[in-house]
Amino acid sequence: MEINKLKNLLEEFGENVRFEHDLKKKNWFNIGGKAKVFYKADNLKDLVNFLKKLNNEEKIFILGAGSNTLMTDGLFDGVVIKLSKNFNNISLLGNDIIIAGSAVLDRSLSDFALNNNLSGFEFLSCIPGTIGGGIRMNAGCFGKEFKDILLSIQAIDKGGNVITIPSKNIKFEYRNNDLSEDLVFLSASFKGVKNDSDKISKEMNKLKAEKEKNQPTKIKTSGSTFKNPVMQTEKKVWELIKDSVPLDKSFGDAVISSKHCNFFVNRGQATFKDMKKLIDFVAKKVLENTGVRLEKEIKILE
Ligand SMILES: Cc1cc2nc3c(=O)[nH]c(=O)nc-3n(C[C@H](O)[C@H](O)[C@H](O)COP(=O)(O)OP(=O)(O)OC[C@H]3O[C@@H](n4cnc5c(N)ncnc54)[C@H](O)[C@@H]3O)c2cc1C
């Protein structure tokens, strides 16, 4: 839709709707241009209203913590929706069920579980995303994934209809699932197992230490760039990259992490094009050298 038409259509959302809004600071790579429309959804009622107004006529991208997303340097010709802190609620239901809003950070869910003597959530202390991003990605580490603790999700489709989906009706795969791209996740319920808080805390610290030892932290990255090609080879993706690519290869400020070669890093002023070139270069070299066609784990918004 043309921008002036959108400005009229979305006037009632006031300051929560921004036009040609900067995306660079909204993702871990610290790369990006502008979104034609950026909408901070304050609550469910407003979100339903907003989606109905758009009437499915715009490309929509739901942004979590931006820890798995590479964003275009140019103008994203669509609408980016970010859930506000009102989607940050977290509560205990009965003894062992936690309900968390989609904007809750994984590590906050992990801390909440610890404070309520529930285990099963320890791995989440190592993933820097939100619940929404974790559901979409079936995020995981140390042999655990979202699917292992998820009971159900609540979501809204782009027509504004709110639905609940039990996790047994969702087909999960490694870093993927069959949930429609059309859904905005609102909240989720999870089941834990009662345990001693000291044991839970010890396990969390062990996993965090392990993660810190093997993967870079506190840098501009999106974590693993490619998925492990589990159907094609038993080798891990980092092994394929290490065997196929000169690890000092860079395009502008887009470089390969010296700590983990499946983590790509913006060491300063990398652009979308720099990072994209590095991603394509690595995929091409791995294919030439090993015959394995890598699939991207990170999401690209362009
Ligand atoms: C240092 C570092 C370490 C990492 N380690 C791991 C790891 O160990 N394991 C792992 O699996 N990942 C890891 N990641 C990747 C990333 O943290 C996960 O994929 C995380 O789940 C992404 O969540 P997010 O909120 O940042 O999602 P975003 O990057 O914001 O979005 C990712 C996808 O989720 C969708 N999405 C987000 N919120 C919603 C919503 N409410 N409704 C519908 N769709 C939504 C987006 O549209 C997009 O398609 C790491 C990343 C970094 C930077």
The ligand as an SDF file (V2000), in Angstrom:
LIG
                    3D

 53 58  0  0  0  0  0  0  0  0999 V2000
   24.7840  -15.3600   20.7290 C   0  0  0  0  0  0  0  0  0  0  0  0
   23.6440  -16.1990   20.1950 C   0  0  0  0  0  0  0  0  0  0  0  0
   23.4910  -17.5150   20.6160 C   0  0  0  0  0  0  0  0  0  0  0  0
   22.4440  -18.2980   20.1160 C   0  0  0  0  0  0  0  0  0  0  0  0
   22.3090  -19.5930   20.5550 N   0  0  0  0  0  0  0  0  0  0  0  0
   21.2870  -20.3530   20.1190 C   0  0  0  0  0  0  0  0  0  0  0  0
   21.1100  -21.7030   20.5760 C   0  0  0  0  0  0  0  0  0  0  0  0
   21.8740  -22.2100   21.3850 O   0  0  0  0  0  0  0  0  0  0  0  0
   20.0670  -22.4000   20.0810 N   0  0  0  0  0  0  0  0  0  0  0  0
   19.1790  -21.8890   19.1880 C   0  0  0  0  0  0  0  0  0  0  0  0
   18.2420  -22.5800   18.7840 O   0  0  0  0  0  0  0  0  0  0  0  0
   19.3180  -20.6060   18.7460 N   0  0  0  0  0  0  0  0  0  0  0  0
   20.3320  -19.8370   19.1860 C   0  0  0  0  0  0  0  0  0  0  0  0
   20.4700  -18.5510   18.7300 N   0  0  0  0  0  0  0  0  0  0  0  0
   19.5010  -18.0240   17.7410 C   0  0  0  0  0  0  0  0  0  0  0  0
   18.2820  -17.3060   18.3490 C   0  0  0  0  0  0  0  0  0  0  0  0
   18.5560  -16.8040   19.6420 O   0  0  0  0  0  0  0  0  0  0  0  0
   17.0520  -18.2330   18.4060 C   0  0  0  0  0  0  0  0  0  0  0  0
   16.6780  -18.6720   17.1220 O   0  0  0  0  0  0  0  0  0  0  0  0
   15.8520  -17.5260   19.0590 C   0  0  0  0  0  0  0  0  0  0  0  0
   14.8420  -18.4520   19.3020 O   0  0  0  0  0  0  0  0  0  0  0  0
   15.3150  -16.3920   18.1970 C   0  0  0  0  0  0  0  0  0  0  0  0
   14.3940  -15.6570   18.9640 O   0  0  0  0  0  0  0  0  0  0  0  0
   14.1430  -14.1040   18.6750 P   0  0  0  0  0  0  0  0  0  0  0  0
   13.0600  -13.6430   19.5780 O   0  0  0  0  0  0  0  0  0  0  0  0
   15.4090  -13.3460   18.7180 O   0  0  0  0  0  0  0  0  0  0  0  0
   13.6110  -14.2010   17.1710 O   0  0  0  0  0  0  0  0  0  0  0  0
   13.7950  -13.1580   15.9690 P   0  0  0  0  0  0  0  0  0  0  0  0
   15.1770  -13.1950   15.4480 O   0  0  0  0  0  0  0  0  0  0  0  0
   13.2510  -11.8360   16.3480 O   0  0  0  0  0  0  0  0  0  0  0  0
   12.8260  -13.8680   14.9030 O   0  0  0  0  0  0  0  0  0  0  0  0
   13.1250  -15.1860   14.4620 C   0  0  0  0  0  0  0  0  0  0  0  0
   11.8830  -15.7570   13.7680 C   0  0  0  0  0  0  0  0  0  0  0  0
   10.8260  -15.9080   14.7170 O   0  0  0  0  0  0  0  0  0  0  0  0
    9.6650  -15.2110   14.2750 C   0  0  0  0  0  0  0  0  0  0  0  0
    8.9670  -14.6850   15.4600 N   0  0  0  0  0  0  0  0  0  0  0  0
    9.5040  -14.0120   16.5280 C   0  0  0  0  0  0  0  0  0  0  0  0
    8.5340  -13.7190   17.4130 N   0  0  0  0  0  0  0  0  0  0  0  0
    7.3640  -14.1960   16.8950 C   0  0  0  0  0  0  0  0  0  0  0  0
    6.0060  -14.1870   17.3300 C   0  0  0  0  0  0  0  0  0  0  0  0
    5.6240  -13.6300   18.4940 N   0  0  0  0  0  0  0  0  0  0  0  0
    5.0760  -14.7560   16.5260 N   0  0  0  0  0  0  0  0  0  0  0  0
    5.4270  -15.3260   15.3440 C   0  0  0  0  0  0  0  0  0  0  0  0
    6.6880  -15.3700   14.8790 N   0  0  0  0  0  0  0  0  0  0  0  0
    7.6500  -14.8100   15.6520 C   0  0  0  0  0  0  0  0  0  0  0  0
   10.1990  -14.0980   13.3810 C   0  0  0  0  0  0  0  0  0  0  0  0
    9.1960  -13.6190   12.5030 O   0  0  0  0  0  0  0  0  0  0  0  0
   11.3390  -14.8250   12.6730 C   0  0  0  0  0  0  0  0  0  0  0  0
   10.8160  -15.6330   11.6400 O   0  0  0  0  0  0  0  0  0  0  0  0
   21.5090  -17.7500   19.2040 C   0  0  0  0  0  0  0  0  0  0  0  0
   21.6590  -16.4080   18.7950 C   0  0  0  0  0  0  0  0  0  0  0  0
   22.7060  -15.6360   19.2880 C   0  0  0  0  0  0  0  0  0  0  0  0
   22.8230  -14.2010   18.8640 C   0  0  0  0  0  0  0  0  0  0  0  0
  1  2  1  0
  2  3  1  0
  2 52  2  0
  3  4  2  0
  4  5  1  0
  4 50  1  0
  5  6  2  0
  6  7  1  0
  6 13  1  0
  7  8  2  0
  7  9  1  0
  9 10  1  0
 10 11  2  0
 10 12  1  0
 12 13  2  0
 13 14  1  0
 14 15  1  0
 14 50  1  0
 15 16  1  0
 16 17  1  0
 16 18  1  0
 18 19  1  0
 18 20  1  0
 20 21  1  0
 20 22  1  0
 22 23  1  0
 23 24  1  0
 24 25  2  0
 24 26  1  0
 24 27  1  0
 27 28  1  0
 28 29  2  0
 28 30  1  0
 28 31  1  0
 31 32  1  0
 32 33  1  0
 33 34  1  0
 33 48  1  0
 34 35  1  0
 35 36  1  0
 35 46  1  0
 36 37  1  0
 36 45  1  0
 37 38  2  0
 38 39  1  0
 39 40  1  0
 39 45  2  0
 40 41  1  0
 40 42  2  0
 42 43  1  0
 43 44  2  0
 44 45  1  0
 46 47  1  0
 46 48  1  0
 48 49  1  0
 50 51  2  0
 51 52  1  0
 52 53  1  0
M  END
$$$$
